[in-house]
Amino acid sequence: MKDQILYYKKAAKIFNNIKNELINNILLKNNITIKDIVEFIENKIKLDTNYDYKNPLLGGIAFPSCIGINNIIAHYTPTLKSNNYIIKKNDLIKIDFGVHINGFIIDSAFTFSKSHKFDELINIGKKTNNYALKLCKPDKNIYELGKDIEEYVESKEITINNKTYNLSTIKNLSGHDITRFNIHGGKTIPSYPNEKFINNKILENDIISIEPFITTNERIALKGNYYTIFQLNNNNTNFNKINKNEKKLLFDIKNNFNNLAFSYKYIKNDFNLSNKNIFDNLILKKFIKKDSNFYVKNSYVTHFESNAIITKNGNIRLT
């Protein structure tokens, strides 16, 4: 566990440095685009982790960097078709990216706006995350944790453009634990009291990701039609269904990403893939899973996500 903690702390330091550079410099620039932000994040992760194309699992990008503008709230990353949307003053931006060292993953997010009209909402998002993390310790009941988070959020109200909003949490997006090479380790940590998890607990040595989405109106995020994030489906072993080229690509993906999520941009660039049909066939034959974006129609939403290592005395906050 000692070596693991060192890996997590190293990845966390890289995440925190990049986050600070984004907030204090990159996001303040004029005419900055979504593509610019993602390229900065991912190039900096590769530089700071000493990414090695010959040994890609030693460290690098843990999953495609996600940018949610306004009603897009999660799981959107730009495609090969350049996204040159220019960030505007009144945009509410959710930025979610990850770093791994030797498969030990940091998965965190924050919300940003150049406009002061969102200051109250953003501050409550930060405070909720901090409050939730302080509650995380060995044997903390996950149902009770969700209840604590929801009660904290629903005790708040904010005003935006002279309109007052009561706040709540998005119910179908949850925190989780993290295991090596698995961003979602199998344990779900909702931000509301979900009776499915009434007997579940946070345990010593868990690596957790706390991520309440704070919303002004809608409590359920909708699934969009953008599929930009992919992951291997290790449950499908019916290899006689795929041809030689598909097997090779599957082998390359496994060697490069293990169970880490990836985008098609990575596949095309890293493997010089000229025929997208090979990739599409692996999705069609269910060897690759695809993940859509999430959005809301009529809400302001913040996303803050932080990681901690649960210890016998509480937790070690990483991000």
Secondary structure in CASP SS format (residue, H / E / C, confidence):
PFRMAT SS
TARGET T0000
AUTHOR 0000-0000-0000
METHOD secondary structure of the structure
MODEL  1
M C 1.00
K H 1.00
D H 1.00
Q H 1.00
I H 1.00
L H 1.00
Y H 1.00
Y H 1.00
K H 1.00
K H 1.00
A H 1.00
A H 1.00
K H 1.00
I H 1.00
F H 1.00
N H 1.00
N H 1.00
I H 1.00
K H 1.00
N H 1.00
E H 1.00
L H 1.00
I H 1.00
N H 1.00
N C 1.00
I H 1.00
L H 1.00
L H 1.00
K C 1.00
N C 1.00
N C 1.00
I C 1.00
T E 1.00
I H 1.00
K H 1.00
D H 1.00
I H 1.00
V H 1.00
E H 1.00
F H 1.00
I H 1.00
E H 1.00
N H 1.00
K H 1.00
I H 1.00
K H 1.00
L H 1.00
D H 1.00
T C 1.00
N C 1.00
Y C 1.00
D C 1.00
Y C 1.00
K C 1.00
N C 1.00
P H 1.00
L H 1.00
L H 1.00
G E 1.00
G E 1.00
I E 1.00
A E 1.00
F E 1.00
P E 1.00
S E 1.00
C E 1.00
I E 1.00
G E 1.00
I E 1.00
N C 1.00
N C 1.00
I E 1.00
I E 1.00
A E 1.00
H C 1.00
Y C 1.00
T C 1.00
P C 1.00
T C 1.00
L C 1.00
K C 1.00
S C 1.00
N C 1.00
N C 1.00
Y C 1.00
I E 1.00
I C 1.00
K C 1.00
K C 1.00
N C 1.00
D C 1.00
L C 1.00
I E 1.00
K E 1.00
I E 1.00
D E 1.00
F E 1.00
G E 1.00
V E 1.00
H E 1.00
I E 1.00
N C 1.00
G C 1.00
F E 1.00
I E 1.00
I E 1.00
D E 1.00
S E 1.00
A E 1.00
F E 1.00
T E 1.00
F E 1.00
S C 1.00
K C 1.00
S C 1.00
H H 1.00
K H 1.00
F H 1.00
D H 1.00
E H 1.00
L H 1.00
I H 1.00
N H 1.00
I H 1.00
G H 1.00
K H 1.00
K H 1.00
T H 1.00
N H 1.00
N H 1.00
Y H 1.00
A H 1.00
L H 1.00
K H 1.00
L H 1.00
C C 1.00
K C 1.00
P C 1.00
D C 1.00
K E 1.00
N E 1.00
I H 1.00
Y H 1.00
E H 1.00
L H 1.00
G H 1.00
K H 1.00
D H 1.00
I H 1.00
E H 1.00
E H 1.00
Y H 1.00
V H 1.00
E H 1.00
S C 1.00
K C 1.00
E E 1.00
I E 1.00
T E 1.00
I E 1.00
N C 1.00
N C 1.00
K E 1.00
T E 1.00
Y E 1.00
N E 1.00
L C 1.00
S E 1.00
T E 1.00
I C 1.00
K C 1.00
N C 1.00
L C 1.00
S C 1.00
G E 1.00
H E 1.00
D E 1.00
I C 1.00
T E 1.00
R C 1.00
F C 1.00
N E 1.00
I C 1.00
H C 1.00
G C 1.00
G C 1.00
K C 1.00
T E 1.00
I E 1.00
P C 1.00
S C 1.00
Y C 1.00
P C 1.00
N C 1.00
E H 1.00
K H 1.00
F H 1.00
I C 1.00
N C 1.00
N C 1.00
K E 1.00
I E 1.00
L C 1.00
E C 1.00
N C 1.00
D C 1.00
I E 1.00
I E 1.00
S E 1.00
I E 1.00
E C 1.00
P C 1.00
F E 1.00
I E 1.00
T E 1.00
T C 1.00
N C 1.00
E C 1.00
R C 1.00
I C 1.00
A C 1.00
L E 1.00
K E 1.00
G E 1.00
N E 1.00
Y E 1.00
Y E 1.00
T E 1.00
I E 1.00
F E 1.00
Q E 1.00
L E 1.00
N C 1.00
N C 1.00
N C 1.00
N C 1.00
T C 1.00
N C 1.00
F H 1.00
N H 1.00
K H 1.00
I C 1.00
N C 1.00
K H 1.00
N H 1.00
E H 1.00
K H 1.00
K H 1.00
L H 1.00
L H 1.00
F H 1.00
D H 1.00
I H 1.00
K H 1.00
N H 1.00
N H 1.00
F H 1.00
N C 1.00
N C 1.00
L C 1.00
A C 1.00
F E 1.00
S C 1.00
Y H 1.00
K H 1.00
Y H 1.00
I H 1.00
K H 1.00
N H 1.00
D H 1.00
F H 1.00
N C 1.00
L C 1.00
S C 1.00
N C 1.00
K H 1.00
N H 1.00
I H 1.00
F H 1.00
D H 1.00
N H 1.00
L H 1.00
I H 1.00
L H 1.00
K C 1.00
K C 1.00
F C 1.00
I E 1.00
K E 1.00
K E 1.00
D E 1.00
S E 1.00
N E 1.00
F E 1.00
Y E 1.00
V C 1.00
K C 1.00
N C 1.00
S C 1.00
Y C 1.00
V E 1.00
T E 1.00
H E 1.00
F C 1.00
E E 1.00
S E 1.00
N E 1.00
A E 1.00
I E 1.00
I E 1.00
T E 1.00
K C 1.00
N C 1.00
G E 1.00
N E 1.00
I E 1.00
R E 1.00
L C 1.00
T C 1.00
END
